[in-house]
């Protein structure tokens, strides 16, 4: 879900929606590992790491960056 900005422009998606999608993808990967799902996990982690509100949470930003590296190696190993 996206929030509307003051000028009616589409703002960044809610962090909770991004995290929910990440959890779904990780769960899906656990049942059916595939490079495509791993790539989607990486994209989701990237979206979370680049979210404007994450700048206020540097520890969380570091976790997302670390997890992206882990999932990149997982995606490479699965292909």
JOVEN-V328527 format. One record per run of one state. SS is the DSSP state (H for helix, E for strand, C for the rest). FROM is the first residue (numbers start at 1). TO is the last residue. If there is no record, write none. Layout:
# JOVEN-V328527
ss: <SS;SS>
from: <FROM;FROM>
to: <TO;TO>
This chain:
# JOVEN-V328527
ss: <C;E;C;E;C;H;C;H;C;H;C;H;C>
from: <1;2;5;10;14;15;32;35;50;52;57;58;79>
to: <1;4;9;13;14;31;34;49;51;56;57;78;79>
